């Protein structure tokens, strides 16, 4: 593998991250600067399981859209997947700590009886983890 010797610069990233920390001197304590997260911000993962399949819930004003819109009142959904298991919605939400399982289900339940469907997501059906497939 070809390598060239650097004559200037530091290990400071050359693109904007979550923190606008300015230029860091090459002689600075690297360990004290915090992590370099190239993939993006820290995300919280949740899994919600509705009372019924979401097969017909994806239309523009449908149940799934209304659940996602409601959740985005306090956080941004970085990615989601209507899971392979019927009725499962897996979410990755930014910023970290925007939701607890209780506050997430409260937000999701505002979408009940919308889009012609009365599906519902019980509090017991929310987990603070999610499994995405085919990523």
MIMI-560193 format. One line per 8 residues: number of its first residue (from 1); their letters; for each residue y, z, x of N, C-alpha, C. Coordinates in Angstrom, 3 decimals, decimal comma. Each point is the difference from the previous one (the first is absolute). Layout:
<atoms>
NUM> A> Y Z X Y Z X Y Z X | ...
</atoms>
This chain:
<atoms>
1> XXXXXXXX> -1,167 0,000 0,836 1,167 0,000 -0,836 1,242 0,000 0,889 | 0,958 -0,833 -0,334 1,226 -0,094 0,787 0,902 1,198 -0,266 | 0,605 0,524 1,052 0,893 1,146 -0,101 1,200 -0,267 0,883 | 1,167 0,431 -0,431 1,165 -0,097 0,865 0,627 1,380 0,133 | 0,643 0,230 1,114 0,626 1,279 0,283 1,373 0,049 -0,650 | 0,232 1,024 -0,826 1,306 0,159 -0,638 1,010 0,492 1,028 | 1,193 -0,528 -0,088 1,049 0,422 0,922 1,095 0,800 -0,703 | -0,009 0,028 -1,336 0,958 0,803 -0,745 -0,564 0,283 -1,399
9> XXXXXXXX> 0,716 0,830 -0,760 -0,436 0,323 -1,352 -0,765 1,310 -0,054 | -0,355 0,389 -1,210 -0,764 1,224 -0,227 -1,097 -0,295 -1,005 | -0,680 1,036 -0,427 -1,024 -0,166 -1,034 0,576 0,158 -1,399 | 1,333 0,096 -0,094 0,649 0,094 -1,306 -0,327 -1,269 -0,793 | -0,379 0,136 -1,260 -0,308 -1,184 -0,819 1,205 -0,935 -0,105 | -0,273 -1,276 -0,163 1,079 -0,977 -0,081 0,312 -0,380 -1,447 | -0,466 0,781 -0,948 0,274 -0,253 -1,417 0,321 1,322 -0,676 | 0,615 -0,070 -1,160 0,432 1,196 -0,715 -1,193 0,728 -0,607
17> XXXXXXXX> -0,006 1,307 0,163 -1,024 0,843 -0,613 0,657 0,856 -1,071 | -0,680 1,034 -0,454 0,536 0,877 -1,035 1,197 0,812 0,477 | 0,080 0,245 1,294 1,036 0,868 0,547 0,933 -0,820 0,873 | 1,267 0,063 -0,267 0,980 -0,704 0,828 0,388 0,925 1,147 | -0,859 0,105 0,986 0,208 0,968 1,078 0,731 -0,587 1,195 | 0,438 -1,231 -0,092 0,753 -0,587 1,102 -0,861 -0,261 1,219 | 0,655 -0,233 1,080 -0,683 -0,305 1,247 -0,533 1,278 0,648 | -1,203 -0,062 0,496 -0,589 1,134 0,704 -0,105 -0,367 1,472
25> XXXXXXXX> 0,524 0,843 0,843 -0,044 -0,259 1,437 -1,440 -0,007 0,488 | -0,265 -0,850 0,972 -1,345 -0,077 0,562 -0,445 1,290 0,657 | 0,952 0,847 0,386 -0,332 1,268 0,644 -0,115 1,150 -1,003 | 0,157 -0,297 -1,295 -0,088 1,042 -1,029 -1,430 0,511 -0,124 | -0,134 1,196 -0,549 -1,322 0,566 -0,252 -0,660 -0,814 -1,110 | -0,922 -0,855 0,351 -0,633 -0,907 -0,953 -0,732 0,779 -1,095 | -0,654 1,090 0,361 -0,763 0,773 -0,985 0,901 0,621 -1,062 | 1,253 0,273 0,344 0,920 0,639 -0,939 0,640 -0,998 -0,960
33> XXXXXXXX> -0,222 -1,282 0,198 0,661 -1,015 -0,820 -0,706 -0,247 -1,337 | -1,195 0,511 -0,188 -0,723 -0,207 -1,255 -0,834 -1,268 0,032 | -0,766 -0,208 -1,039 -0,917 -1,144 -0,010 0,718 -1,325 -0,213 | -0,596 -1,053 0,499 0,453 -1,354 -0,277 -0,954 -0,547 -1,047 | 0,499 -0,191 -1,196 -0,841 -0,468 -1,109 0,343 -1,456 -0,264 | -0,743 -0,874 0,619 0,288 -1,428 -0,105 -0,395 -0,541 -1,367 | -1,000 0,568 -0,622 -0,496 -0,507 -1,279 0,894 0,365 -1,171 | 0,915 0,933 0,168 0,880 0,376 -1,100 0,023 1,497 -0,185
41> XXXXXXXX> 0,609 0,473 -1,089 0,147 1,435 -0,223 -1,312 0,650 -0,438 | -0,022 1,322 0,068 -1,159 0,753 -0,480 -0,096 -0,179 -1,509 | -1,208 -0,207 -0,482 -0,241 -0,204 -1,418 -0,890 1,102 -0,551 | 0,182 0,336 -1,266 -0,921 0,890 -0,715 -0,896 -0,873 -0,866 | -1,276 0,328 -0,018 -0,959 -0,790 -0,758 -0,493 0,787 -1,201 | -0,079 -0,685 -1,140 -0,481 0,611 -1,237 -0,936 -0,956 -0,708 | -0,890 0,574 -0,771 -0,881 -0,768 -0,866 0,132 0,557 -1,409 | 0,291 -0,863 -0,965 0,101 0,399 -1,397 -1,115 -0,697 -0,770
49> XXXXXXXX> -0,656 0,714 -0,877 -1,046 -0,609 -0,814 0,379 0,145 -1,463 | 0,208 -1,134 -0,638 0,397 -0,031 -1,406 -1,205 0,255 -0,899 | 0,285 0,230 -1,274 -1,058 0,272 -0,978 -0,779 -1,247 -0,399 | 0,465 -1,167 0,386 -0,657 -1,251 -0,379 0,234 -1,032 1,097 | -0,717 -1,106 -0,112 0,152 -1,077 0,979 1,394 -0,605 -0,088 | 0,480 -0,495 1,119 1,322 -0,609 0,061 -0,075 -1,522 -0,045 | -1,114 -0,520 -0,474 -0,250 -1,436 0,005 1,110 -0,790 -0,662 | 0,508 0,457 -1,133 1,029 -0,731 -0,732 1,361 0,681 0,096
57> XXXXXXXX> 0,238 0,731 1,081 1,221 0,795 0,113 1,012 -0,566 0,976 | -0,217 -1,203 0,522 0,837 -0,515 1,068 1,125 -0,912 -0,425 | 0,222 -0,188 -1,290 1,079 -0,894 -0,416 1,366 0,580 0,353 | 1,036 -0,818 -0,101 1,316 0,348 0,519 0,559 1,301 -0,572 | -0,194 0,297 -1,236 0,464 1,254 -0,581 -1,169 0,896 -0,362 | -1,098 -0,206 0,671 -1,219 0,720 -0,325 -0,089 1,381 0,627 | -1,093 0,640 -0,278 -0,218 1,383 0,408 0,112 0,173 1,515 | -0,688 -0,829 0,766 0,006 0,137 1,456 1,410 -0,159 0,564
65> XXXXXXXX> 0,719 -1,011 -0,437 1,380 -0,199 0,441 0,856 1,213 -0,332 | -0,173 0,565 -1,169 0,806 1,147 -0,403 -0,354 1,256 0,795 | -1,267 0,160 0,357 -0,404 1,124 0,853 0,664 -0,132 1,367 | -0,075 -1,181 0,602 0,572 -0,224 1,328 1,523 0,153 -0,020 | 0,645 -0,513 -1,025 1,455 0,125 -0,122 0,409 1,452 -0,150 | -0,728 0,744 -0,784 0,307 1,406 -0,212 -0,154 0,810 1,283 | -1,037 -0,282 0,757 -0,242 0,715 1,257 1,107 -0,303 1,004 | 0,550 -1,196 -0,046 1,017 -0,380 0,975 1,383 0,577 -0,306
73> XXXXXXXX> 0,094 0,901 -0,953 1,264 0,686 -0,239 0,307 0,993 1,114 | -1,043 0,574 0,637 0,200 0,967 1,085 -0,480 -0,488 1,356 | -0,802 -1,022 0,023 -0,546 -0,490 1,258 -0,236 -1,500 -0,083 | -0,283 -0,592 1,130 -0,276 -1,430 0,056 -1,491 -0,201 0,211 | -0,594 -0,824 -0,811 -1,419 -0,321 0,174 -0,099 -1,065 1,088 | -0,540 0,390 1,146 -0,137 -0,923 1,122 -1,131 -0,996 -0,264 | -1,050 0,460 -0,634 -1,100 -0,877 -0,400 -0,784 0,691 -1,101 | -0,650 -0,806 -0,818 -0,861 0,553 -1,042 -1,154 -0,957 -0,226
81> XXXXXXXX> -1,035 0,516 -0,611 -1,141 -0,824 -0,351 -0,623 0,554 -1,263 | -0,174 -0,871 -0,978 -0,788 0,379 -1,164 -1,435 -0,047 0,500 | -0,608 1,163 0,123 -1,278 0,137 0,690 -1,167 -0,711 -0,646 | -1,054 -0,129 0,777 -1,226 -0,619 -0,491 -0,621 0,836 -1,113 | 0,191 1,322 0,073 -0,468 0,873 -1,071 0,943 -0,170 -1,176 | -0,542 -0,200 -1,175 0,825 -0,235 -1,189 0,985 1,143 -0,209 | 1,274 -0,360 -0,126 1,024 0,993 -0,296 0,622 0,684 1,199 | -0,384 -0,371 1,210 0,530 0,661 1,192 1,205 -0,756 0,560
89> XXXXXXXX> 1,047 0,760 0,334 1,175 -0,559 0,666 0,162 0,769 1,314 | -0,086 -0,698 1,118 0,203 0,610 1,312 1,416 -0,330 0,461 | 0,713 1,004 0,494 1,402 -0,149 0,368 0,270 0,523 1,406 | 0,958 -0,623 0,668 0,581 0,524 1,234 1,488 0,101 -0,267 | 0,549 1,207 0,098 1,382 0,255 -0,409 0,838 0,493 1,176 | 1,228 -0,527 0,068 0,996 0,426 0,971 1,191 0,535 -0,775 | 0,665 1,036 0,397 -0,206 0,805 1,191 -1,098 1,037 -0,202 | -0,515 0,454 1,092 -1,018 1,044 -0,052 0,597 1,248 -0,629
97> XXXXXXXX> -0,728 0,609 -0,908 0,457 1,217 -0,664 0,802 -0,239 -1,262 | 0,199 -1,260 -0,379 0,763 -0,293 -1,219 -0,741 0,481 -1,241 | -1,318 -0,002 0,074 -0,818 0,380 -1,148 -1,083 0,998 0,381 | -0,314 0,860 -0,955 -1,225 0,800 0,035 -0,912 -0,627 -1,048 | -1,235 0,424 -0,062 -0,890 -0,570 -1,020 0,537 0,300 -1,400 | 0,597 1,174 -0,189 0,527 0,374 -1,310 1,199 -0,858 -0,392 | 0,944 -0,174 0,916 1,181 -0,800 -0,326 -0,335 -1,484 -0,120 | -1,012 -0,454 0,743 -0,409 -1,401 -0,096 -0,605 -0,299 -1,363
105> XXXXXXXX> -0,874 0,864 -0,471 -0,611 -0,253 -1,311 1,040 0,107 -1,107 | 0,975 0,878 0,157 1,070 0,102 -1,002 0,776 -1,306 -0,070 | 0,281 -0,594 1,147 0,697 -1,284 0,020 -0,870 -1,095 -0,612 | -1,266 -0,018 0,354 -0,905 -1,031 -0,512 -0,198 0,115 -1,509 | -0,007 1,206 -0,505 -0,243 0,191 -1,433 1,143 -0,491 -0,872 | 1,168 -0,239 0,583 1,098 -0,552 -0,801 -0,315 -1,413 -0,462 | -0,992 -0,621 0,609 -0,388 -1,359 -0,384 -1,038 -0,029 -1,114 | -0,473 1,147 -0,451 -0,997 0,027 -1,074 0,530 -0,710 -1,240
113> XXXXXXXX> -0,894 -0,657 -0,688 0,309 -0,716 -1,250 1,021 -1,115 0,229 | -0,051 -0,655 1,158 0,878 -1,132 0,254 -0,828 -1,249 0,218 | 0,613 -1,141 -0,209 -0,699 -1,267 0,198 -1,126 -0,203 -0,982 | 0,069 0,671 -1,130 -1,047 -0,141 -1,010 -1,256 0,781 0,313 | 0,016 0,787 1,083 -1,175 0,773 0,397 0,356 1,477 0,038 | -0,861 0,846 -0,466 0,177 1,442 0,122 -1,130 0,506 0,876 | 0,188 -0,129 1,303 -1,074 0,305 0,948 0,077 1,442 0,457 | 1,070 0,387 0,658 0,174 1,372 0,462 -0,682 0,299 1,320
121> XXXXXXXX> 0,610 0,906 0,746 -0,552 0,470 1,274 0,043 1,521 -0,036 | -1,135 0,663 -0,173 -0,017 1,462 -0,024 0,318 0,593 1,373 | 0,555 1,190 0,018 0,350 0,683 1,243 -1,211 0,156 0,912 | -1,146 0,280 -0,565 -1,217 0,188 0,805 -0,453 -1,285 0,679 | 0,556 -1,135 -0,407 -0,433 -1,287 0,541 0,926 -0,537 1,090 | 0,722 0,887 0,686 0,873 -0,416 1,098 -0,468 0,685 1,265 | -0,218 -0,777 1,046 -0,439 0,539 1,287 1,015 -0,362 1,073 | 0,176 0,880 0,953 0,939 -0,245 1,104 -0,679 -0,769 1,124
129> XXXXXXX> -0,679 -1,056 -0,350 -0,622 -0,892 0,955 -0,294 -1,306 -0,739 | -0,206 -1,064 0,741 -0,302 -1,272 -0,626 -0,826 -0,840 0,957 | -0,830 -0,847 -0,559 -0,813 -0,904 0,793 0,338 -1,421 -0,404 | 0,588 -0,751 0,937 0,340 -1,397 -0,261 -1,120 -0,863 0,553 | -0,315 -1,068 -0,702 -1,044 -0,908 0,475 0,633 -1,318 0,429 | -0,658 -0,686 0,887 0,412 -1,320 0,479 1,365 -0,002 0,658 | 0,318 1,034 0,747 1,280 0,004 0,723 -0,196 -0,541 1,389
</atoms>
